[in-house]
Amino acid sequence: MFRRLHEGVAVPITVDGRSVEAREGDSVAAAMLAAGITICRTTVQGAPRAPYCMMGACFDCLVTIDGVGNRQGCMVKVASGMRVDRDTRRVRRRRRRRRSRGPRRGERVRALRPLDRAAG
């Protein structure tokens, strides 16, 4: 369906722990589509969403790139060693479990000030 205009240098990236070969100059969304990964995220109801406009208008290609969430995959160019995580139900469940366990060892937790102290 899609055809590359030019063949760039192969760049290794990781999508959900799976090694994928992208081409230099590709956007993250284009690299995922070329590798056969069509679903970027799911809605709250669980409906799958895929890159749609490929120009940053629709926000259907939101992914986590190198630990930074809610990045538009169609607007970010691939880089060697890039880590991409899709925001699917499985990923959200893992995050929820991690939050419910509390802070990891060594993490600081900010204490919230009581409202009466904050007001006075």
OpenMM code with the backbone's topology and positions (N, CA, C; nanometers):
from openmm import Vec3, app, unit

residues = "MET PHE ARG ARG LEU HIS GLU GLY VAL ALA VAL PRO ILE THR VAL ASP GLY ARG SER VAL GLU ALA ARG GLU GLY ASP SER VAL ALA ALA ALA MET LEU ALA ALA GLY ILE THR ILE CYS ARG THR THR VAL GLN GLY ALA PRO ARG ALA PRO TYR CYS MET MET GLY ALA CYS PHE ASP CYS LEU VAL THR ILE ASP GLY VAL GLY ASN ARG GLN GLY CYS MET VAL LYS VAL ALA SER GLY MET ARG VAL ASP ARG ASP THR ARG ARG VAL ARG ARG ARG ARG ARG ARG ARG ARG SER ARG GLY PRO ARG ARG GLY GLU ARG VAL ARG ALA LEU ARG PRO LEU ASP ARG ALA ALA GLY".split()
positions = [
    Vec3(0.0820, -0.1185, 0.0000),
    Vec3(0.0000, 0.0000, 0.0000),
    Vec3(0.0874, 0.1262, 0.0000),
    Vec3(0.1855, 0.1306, 0.0906),
    Vec3(0.2742, 0.2460, 0.0958),
    Vec3(0.4068, 0.2085, 0.0322),
    Vec3(0.4745, 0.3057, -0.0249),
    Vec3(0.6035, 0.2832, -0.0872),
    Vec3(0.6975, 0.3938, -0.0415),
    Vec3(0.8202, 0.3576, -0.0078),
    Vec3(0.9190, 0.4567, 0.0354),
    Vec3(0.9669, 0.5385, -0.0836),
    Vec3(0.9866, 0.6670, -0.0590),
    Vec3(1.0404, 0.7540, -0.1636),
    Vec3(1.1906, 0.7360, -0.1765),
    Vec3(1.2554, 0.7032, -0.0638),
    Vec3(1.3994, 0.6805, -0.0646),
    Vec3(1.4316, 0.5749, 0.0407),
    Vec3(1.5364, 0.5008, 0.0157),
    Vec3(1.5813, 0.4008, 0.1127),
    Vec3(1.6893, 0.4639, 0.1987),
    Vec3(1.6621, 0.4778, 0.3269),
    Vec3(1.7606, 0.5357, 0.4184),
    Vec3(1.8413, 0.4267, 0.4861),
    Vec3(1.9271, 0.4689, 0.5746),
    Vec3(2.0101, 0.3774, 0.6528),
    Vec3(1.9219, 0.3084, 0.7570),
    Vec3(1.9441, 0.1806, 0.7797),
    Vec3(1.8670, 0.1061, 0.8788),
    Vec3(1.9004, 0.1542, 1.0194),
    Vec3(1.7966, 0.1778, 1.1003),
    Vec3(1.8121, 0.2258, 1.2371),
    Vec3(1.7358, 0.1305, 1.3291),
    Vec3(1.8026, 0.0701, 1.4291),
    Vec3(1.7302, -0.0203, 1.5197),
    Vec3(1.6550, 0.0581, 1.6276),
    Vec3(1.5262, 0.0241, 1.6469),
    Vec3(1.4470, 0.0801, 1.7566),
    Vec3(1.3769, -0.0363, 1.8260),
    Vec3(1.3230, -0.0103, 1.9436),
    Vec3(1.2517, -0.1132, 2.0187),
    Vec3(1.1088, -0.0676, 2.0408),
    Vec3(1.0134, -0.1513, 2.0018),
    Vec3(0.8717, -0.1215, 2.0210),
    Vec3(0.8145, -0.2289, 2.1126),
    Vec3(0.7714, -0.1899, 2.2322),
    Vec3(0.7175, -0.2828, 2.3324),
    Vec3(0.8112, -0.4001, 2.3581),
    Vec3(0.9405, -0.3724, 2.3628),
    Vec3(1.0391, -0.4757, 2.3909),
    Vec3(1.0798, -0.5575, 2.2697),
    Vec3(1.0191, -0.5334, 2.1557),
    Vec3(1.0488, -0.6073, 2.0324),
    Vec3(1.1386, -0.5220, 1.9432),
    Vec3(1.2468, -0.5792, 1.8956),
    Vec3(1.3401, -0.5064, 1.8099),
    Vec3(1.2797, -0.4891, 1.6709),
    Vec3(1.2834, -0.3657, 1.6215),
    Vec3(1.2264, -0.3320, 1.4905),
    Vec3(1.3307, -0.2535, 1.4135),
    Vec3(1.3410, -0.2795, 1.2832),
    Vec3(1.4339, -0.2061, 1.1988),
    Vec3(1.3571, -0.0956, 1.1265),
    Vec3(1.3967, 0.0277, 1.1509),
    Vec3(1.3346, 0.1425, 1.0856),
    Vec3(1.4346, 0.2017, 0.9873),
    Vec3(1.3922, 0.2995, 0.9125),
    Vec3(1.4806, 0.3683, 0.8180),
    Vec3(1.5026, 0.5108, 0.8646),
    Vec3(1.6250, 0.5574, 0.8506),
    Vec3(1.6583, 0.6941, 0.8886),
    Vec3(1.5664, 0.7908, 0.8138),
    Vec3(1.5074, 0.8854, 0.8861),
    Vec3(1.4162, 0.9813, 0.8256),
    Vec3(1.2701, 0.9456, 0.8441),
    Vec3(1.2419, 0.8202, 0.8825),
    Vec3(1.1038, 0.7788, 0.9077),
    Vec3(1.0532, 0.8398, 1.0377),
    Vec3(0.9243, 0.8635, 1.0455),
    Vec3(0.8643, 0.8990, 1.1738),
    Vec3(0.8429, 0.7690, 1.2509),
    Vec3(0.8210, 0.7806, 1.3806),
    Vec3(0.7978, 0.6617, 1.4630),
    Vec3(0.6734, 0.5876, 1.4138),
    Vec3(0.5674, 0.6611, 1.3825),
    Vec3(0.4436, 0.5987, 1.3354),
    Vec3(0.4655, 0.5255, 1.2032),
    Vec3(0.5406, 0.5850, 1.1110),
    Vec3(0.5688, 0.5209, 0.9824),
    Vec3(0.6527, 0.3952, 1.0016),
    Vec3(0.7483, 0.4001, 1.0932),
    Vec3(0.8320, 0.2822, 1.1200),
    Vec3(0.7482, 0.1693, 1.1789),
    Vec3(0.6551, 0.2047, 1.2684),
    Vec3(0.5685, 0.1019, 1.3266),
    Vec3(0.4780, 0.0400, 1.2202),
    Vec3(0.4203, 0.1223, 1.1330),
    Vec3(0.3347, 0.0701, 1.0261),
    Vec3(0.4146, -0.0187, 0.9307),
    Vec3(0.5374, 0.0218, 0.8974),
    Vec3(0.6219, -0.0578, 0.8075),
    Vec3(0.6572, -0.1931, 0.8695),
    Vec3(0.6638, -0.1973, 1.0036),
    Vec3(0.6963, -0.3225, 1.0733),
    Vec3(0.5718, -0.4072, 1.0995),
    Vec3(0.4553, -0.3585, 1.0576),
    Vec3(0.3325, -0.4353, 1.0767),
    Vec3(0.2643, -0.4101, 1.2100),
    Vec3(0.3082, -0.3106, 1.2839),
    Vec3(0.2459, -0.2759, 1.4119),
    Vec3(0.1474, -0.1637, 1.3834),
    Vec3(0.0186, -0.1949, 1.3862),
    Vec3(-0.0808, -0.0966, 1.3443),
    Vec3(-0.1494, -0.0246, 1.4597),
    Vec3(-0.1564, -0.0858, 1.5770),
    Vec3(-0.2279, -0.0248, 1.6895),
    Vec3(-0.1292, 0.0499, 1.7778),
    Vec3(-0.1535, 0.1807, 1.7983),
    Vec3(-0.0672, 0.2624, 1.8844),
    Vec3(-0.1213, 0.2698, 2.0260),
    Vec3(-0.2508, 0.2783, 2.0395),
    Vec3(-0.3118, 0.2940, 2.1713),
    Vec3(-0.4534, 0.2407, 2.1666),
    Vec3(-0.5160, 0.2338, 2.2824),
    Vec3(-0.6573, 0.1981, 2.2892),
    Vec3(-0.7301, 0.3071, 2.3659),
    Vec3(-0.8575, 0.3249, 2.3356),
    Vec3(-0.9377, 0.4234, 2.4071),
    Vec3(-0.9747, 0.3680, 2.5439),
    Vec3(-1.0400, 0.4485, 2.6251),
    Vec3(-1.0824, 0.4037, 2.7571),
    Vec3(-1.1759, 0.2836, 2.7446),
    Vec3(-1.2579, 0.2824, 2.6418),
    Vec3(-1.3494, 0.1702, 2.6189),
    Vec3(-1.2797, 0.0474, 2.5602),
    Vec3(-1.1542, 0.0623, 2.5194),
    Vec3(-1.0784, -0.0512, 2.4674),
    Vec3(-1.0715, -0.0580, 2.3159),
    Vec3(-1.1241, 0.0432, 2.2450),
    Vec3(-1.1195, 0.0424, 2.0988),
    Vec3(-0.9775, 0.0740, 2.0514),
    Vec3(-0.9247, -0.0045, 1.9580),
    Vec3(-0.7886, 0.0199, 1.9087),
    Vec3(-0.7823, 0.1455, 1.8222),
    Vec3(-0.6727, 0.2193, 1.8323),
    Vec3(-0.6506, 0.3398, 1.7523),
    Vec3(-0.5171, 0.3244, 1.6793),
    Vec3(-0.5148, 0.3688, 1.5551),
    Vec3(-0.3947, 0.3591, 1.4723),
    Vec3(-0.3629, 0.4967, 1.4150),
    Vec3(-0.2402, 0.5173, 1.3664),
    Vec3(-0.2091, 0.6456, 1.3025),
    Vec3(-0.3066, 0.6717, 1.1885),
    Vec3(-0.3585, 0.7932, 1.1847),
    Vec3(-0.4621, 0.8258, 1.0868),
    Vec3(-0.4168, 0.9344, 0.9896),
    Vec3(-0.3859, 1.0523, 1.0425),
    Vec3(-0.3568, 1.1647, 0.9532),
    Vec3(-0.2094, 1.1736, 0.9152),
    Vec3(-0.1204, 1.1241, 1.0008),
    Vec3(0.0245, 1.1274, 0.9800),
    Vec3(0.0800, 1.2693, 0.9658),
    Vec3(0.0081, 1.3687, 1.0226),
    Vec3(0.0586, 1.5064, 1.0180),
    Vec3(0.0341, 1.5827, 1.1477),
    Vec3(0.0003, 1.5115, 1.2562),
    Vec3(-0.0100, 1.5745, 1.3871),
    Vec3(-0.1427, 1.6368, 1.4221),
    Vec3(-0.2472, 1.6099, 1.3461),
    Vec3(-0.3765, 1.6727, 1.3733),
    Vec3(-0.4698, 1.5864, 1.4576),
    Vec3(-0.4597, 1.4546, 1.4487),
    Vec3(-0.5634, 1.3687, 1.5083),
    Vec3(-0.5278, 1.3090, 1.6445),
    Vec3(-0.4041, 1.2994, 1.6834),
    Vec3(-0.3586, 1.2437, 1.8114),
    Vec3(-0.3916, 1.0954, 1.8288),
    Vec3(-0.4123, 1.0225, 1.7210),
    Vec3(-0.4381, 0.8785, 1.7315),
    Vec3(-0.3095, 0.7971, 1.7384),
    Vec3(-0.1950, 0.8604, 1.7198),
    Vec3(-0.0664, 0.7883, 1.7188),
    Vec3(0.0128, 0.8118, 1.8472),
    Vec3(-0.0539, 0.8447, 1.9575),
    Vec3(0.0178, 0.8735, 2.0820),
    Vec3(0.0899, 0.7501, 2.1343),
    Vec3(0.2172, 0.7657, 2.1653),
    Vec3(0.3006, 0.6586, 2.2196),
    Vec3(0.3932, 0.7174, 2.3258),
    Vec3(0.4586, 0.6307, 2.3993),
    Vec3(0.5606, 0.6725, 2.4946),
    Vec3(0.6963, 0.6502, 2.4291),
    Vec3(0.7760, 0.7568, 2.4173),
    Vec3(0.9059, 0.7490, 2.3509),
    Vec3(1.0145, 0.7806, 2.4523),
    Vec3(1.1026, 0.6841, 2.4746),
    Vec3(1.2133, 0.6975, 2.5701),
    Vec3(1.1650, 0.7470, 2.7064),
    Vec3(1.0517, 0.6928, 2.7522),
    Vec3(0.9993, 0.7250, 2.8843),
    Vec3(0.9134, 0.8490, 2.8921),
    Vec3(0.9005, 0.9230, 2.7830),
    Vec3(0.8169, 1.0428, 2.7807),
    Vec3(0.6844, 1.0073, 2.7153),
    Vec3(0.5759, 1.0180, 2.7914),
    Vec3(0.4453, 0.9758, 2.7428),
    Vec3(0.3755, 1.0786, 2.6558),
    Vec3(0.2698, 1.0323, 2.5890),
    Vec3(0.1824, 1.1156, 2.5056),
    Vec3(0.2571, 1.1930, 2.3976),
    Vec3(0.3488, 1.1254, 2.3318),
    Vec3(0.4191, 1.1857, 2.2177),
    Vec3(0.3487, 1.1418, 2.0901),
    Vec3(0.3368, 1.2323, 1.9949),
    Vec3(0.2763, 1.1981, 1.8672),
    Vec3(0.3797, 1.1264, 1.7811),
    Vec3(0.3559, 0.9992, 1.7554),
    Vec3(0.4506, 0.9186, 1.6803),
    Vec3(0.4731, 0.9669, 1.5387),
    Vec3(0.3743, 1.0337, 1.4806),
    Vec3(0.3898, 1.0810, 1.3421),
    Vec3(0.4763, 1.2056, 1.3325),
    Vec3(0.5029, 1.2714, 1.4451),
    Vec3(0.5792, 1.3959, 1.4444),
    Vec3(0.7235, 1.3792, 1.4928),
    Vec3(0.7599, 1.2596, 1.5378),
    Vec3(0.8933, 1.2351, 1.5931),
    Vec3(0.9704, 1.1430, 1.4987),
    Vec3(1.0893, 1.1860, 1.4591),
    Vec3(1.1752, 1.1037, 1.3726),
    Vec3(1.2448, 0.9967, 1.4554),
    Vec3(1.2660, 0.8796, 1.3967),
    Vec3(1.3324, 0.7715, 1.4690),
    Vec3(1.4797, 0.8052, 1.4903),
    Vec3(1.5321, 0.7511, 1.5995),
    Vec3(1.6743, 0.7640, 1.6307),
    Vec3(1.7238, 0.6274, 1.6745),
    Vec3(1.8484, 0.5994, 1.6533),
    Vec3(1.9061, 0.4709, 1.6874),
    Vec3(1.8896, 0.4427, 1.8371),
    Vec3(1.8392, 0.3248, 1.8693),
    Vec3(1.8231, 0.2842, 2.0086),
    Vec3(1.6983, 0.3385, 2.0764),
    Vec3(1.6119, 0.4029, 2.0034),
    Vec3(1.4903, 0.4615, 2.0597),
    Vec3(1.3999, 0.3521, 2.1162),
    Vec3(1.3385, 0.3816, 2.2327),
    Vec3(1.2461, 0.2877, 2.2975),
    Vec3(1.1046, 0.3428, 2.2855),
    Vec3(1.0155, 0.2677, 2.2240),
    Vec3(0.8778, 0.3100, 2.2031),
    Vec3(0.7861, 0.2115, 2.2734),
    Vec3(0.6932, 0.2643, 2.3527),
    Vec3(0.5913, 0.1806, 2.4178),
    Vec3(0.4550, 0.2292, 2.3730),
    Vec3(0.3733, 0.1347, 2.3289),
    Vec3(0.2378, 0.1708, 2.2881),
    Vec3(0.1490, 0.1815, 2.4117),
    Vec3(0.0511, 0.2674, 2.4062),
    Vec3(-0.0397, 0.2871, 2.5185),
    Vec3(-0.1634, 0.2002, 2.4982),
    Vec3(-0.1451, 0.0712, 2.5178),
    Vec3(-0.2557, -0.0221, 2.5032),
    Vec3(-0.3081, -0.0617, 2.6407),
    Vec3(-0.4148, -0.1376, 2.6439),
    Vec3(-0.4732, -0.1810, 2.7714),
    Vec3(-0.3716, -0.2538, 2.8584),
    Vec3(-0.2887, -0.3372, 2.7964),
    Vec3(-0.1885, -0.4140, 2.8711),
    Vec3(-0.0905, -0.3201, 2.9410),
    Vec3(-0.0471, -0.2152, 2.8714),
    Vec3(0.0471, -0.1199, 2.9290),
    Vec3(-0.0184, -0.0426, 3.0428),
    Vec3(-0.1429, 0.0022, 3.0225),
    Vec3(-0.2130, 0.0763, 3.1283),
    Vec3(-0.2341, -0.0099, 3.2513),
    Vec3(-0.2642, -0.1389, 3.2323),
    Vec3(-0.2815, -0.2303, 3.3457),
    Vec3(-0.1509, -0.2440, 3.4241),
    Vec3(-0.0375, -0.2548, 3.3521),
    Vec3(0.0927, -0.2661, 3.4170),
    Vec3(0.1231, -0.1407, 3.4983),
    Vec3(0.0940, -0.0224, 3.4411),
    Vec3(0.1174, 0.1026, 3.5136),
    Vec3(0.0304, 0.1103, 3.6394),
    Vec3(-0.0957, 0.0694, 3.6265),
    Vec3(-0.1875, 0.0732, 3.7401),
    Vec3(-0.1371, -0.0170, 3.8526),
    Vec3(-0.0900, -0.1359, 3.8171),
    Vec3(-0.0364, -0.2276, 3.9183),
    Vec3(0.0852, -0.1681, 3.9866),
    Vec3(0.1708, -0.1038, 3.9079),
    Vec3(0.2924, -0.0433, 3.9630),
    Vec3(0.2554, 0.0682, 4.0615),
    Vec3(0.1549, 0.1500, 4.0263),
    Vec3(0.1122, 0.2585, 4.1149),
    Vec3(0.0509, 0.2046, 4.2422),
    Vec3(-0.0230, 0.0945, 4.2336),
    Vec3(-0.0917, 0.0416, 4.3517),
    Vec3(0.0067, -0.0196, 4.4513),
    Vec3(0.1247, -0.0584, 4.4043),
    Vec3(0.2255, -0.1153, 4.4948),
    Vec3(0.2951, -0.0093, 4.5771),
    Vec3(0.2790, 0.1161, 4.5404),
    Vec3(0.3461, 0.2230, 4.6129),
    Vec3(0.4799, 0.2544, 4.5502),
    Vec3(0.5563, 0.3408, 4.6134),
    Vec3(0.6844, 0.3828, 4.5553),
    Vec3(0.7862, 0.2687, 4.5561),
    Vec3(0.8719, 0.2706, 4.4562),
    Vec3(0.9796, 0.1722, 4.4516),
    Vec3(1.0835, 0.2064, 4.5568),
    Vec3(1.1648, 0.1103, 4.5903),
    Vec3(1.2692, 0.1338, 4.6898),
    Vec3(1.3615, 0.2443, 4.6412),
    Vec3(1.3860, 0.3422, 4.7272),
    Vec3(1.4730, 0.4520, 4.6926),
    Vec3(1.4005, 0.5726, 4.6353),
    Vec3(1.2723, 0.5586, 4.5992),
    Vec3(1.1970, 0.6720, 4.5470),
    Vec3(1.1477, 0.7602, 4.6605),
    Vec3(1.1548, 0.8898, 4.6379),
    Vec3(1.1035, 0.9841, 4.7369),
    Vec3(0.9564, 1.0080, 4.7121),
    Vec3(0.8813, 1.0186, 4.8179),
    Vec3(0.7395, 1.0480, 4.8073),
    Vec3(0.7160, 1.1829, 4.8724),
    Vec3(0.6549, 1.2732, 4.7969),
    Vec3(0.6261, 1.4045, 4.8540),
    Vec3(0.5035, 1.3943, 4.9436),
    Vec3(0.5168, 1.4435, 5.0629),
    Vec3(0.4036, 1.4447, 5.1544),
    Vec3(0.3171, 1.5658, 5.1225),
    Vec3(0.1875, 1.5431, 5.1181),
    Vec3(0.0957, 1.6527, 5.0942),
    Vec3(0.0695, 1.7251, 5.2250),
    Vec3(0.0738, 1.8562, 5.2186),
    Vec3(0.0473, 1.9332, 5.3391),
    Vec3(-0.1031, 1.9299, 5.3689),
    Vec3(-0.1376, 1.9221, 5.4954),
    Vec3(-0.2798, 1.9297, 5.5314),
    Vec3(-0.3371, 2.0639, 5.4856),
    Vec3(-0.4645, 2.0653, 5.4504),
    Vec3(-0.5271, 2.1853, 5.4002),
    Vec3(-0.5246, 2.3010, 5.5002),
    Vec3(-0.5408, 2.2691, 5.6288),
    Vec3(-0.5433, 2.3764, 5.7276),
    Vec3(-0.4087, 2.4472, 5.7377),
    Vec3(-0.2987, 2.3739, 5.7233),
    Vec3(-0.1669, 2.4356, 5.7276),
    Vec3(-0.1405, 2.5180, 5.6008),
    Vec3(-0.1913, 2.4700, 5.4865),
    Vec3(-0.1688, 2.5411, 5.3608),
    Vec3(-0.2456, 2.6719, 5.3587),
    Vec3(-0.3628, 2.6760, 5.4207),
    Vec3(-0.4455, 2.7960, 5.4190),
    Vec3(-0.3935, 2.9018, 5.5154),
    Vec3(-0.3306, 2.8603, 5.6245),
    Vec3(-0.2915, 2.9552, 5.7283),
    Vec3(-0.1522, 2.9928, 5.7202),
] * unit.nanometer
topology = app.Topology()
chain = topology.addChain("A")
for resn in residues:
    res = topology.addResidue(resn, chain)
    for name in ("N", "CA", "C"):
        topology.addAtom(name, app.Element.getBySymbol(name[0]), res)
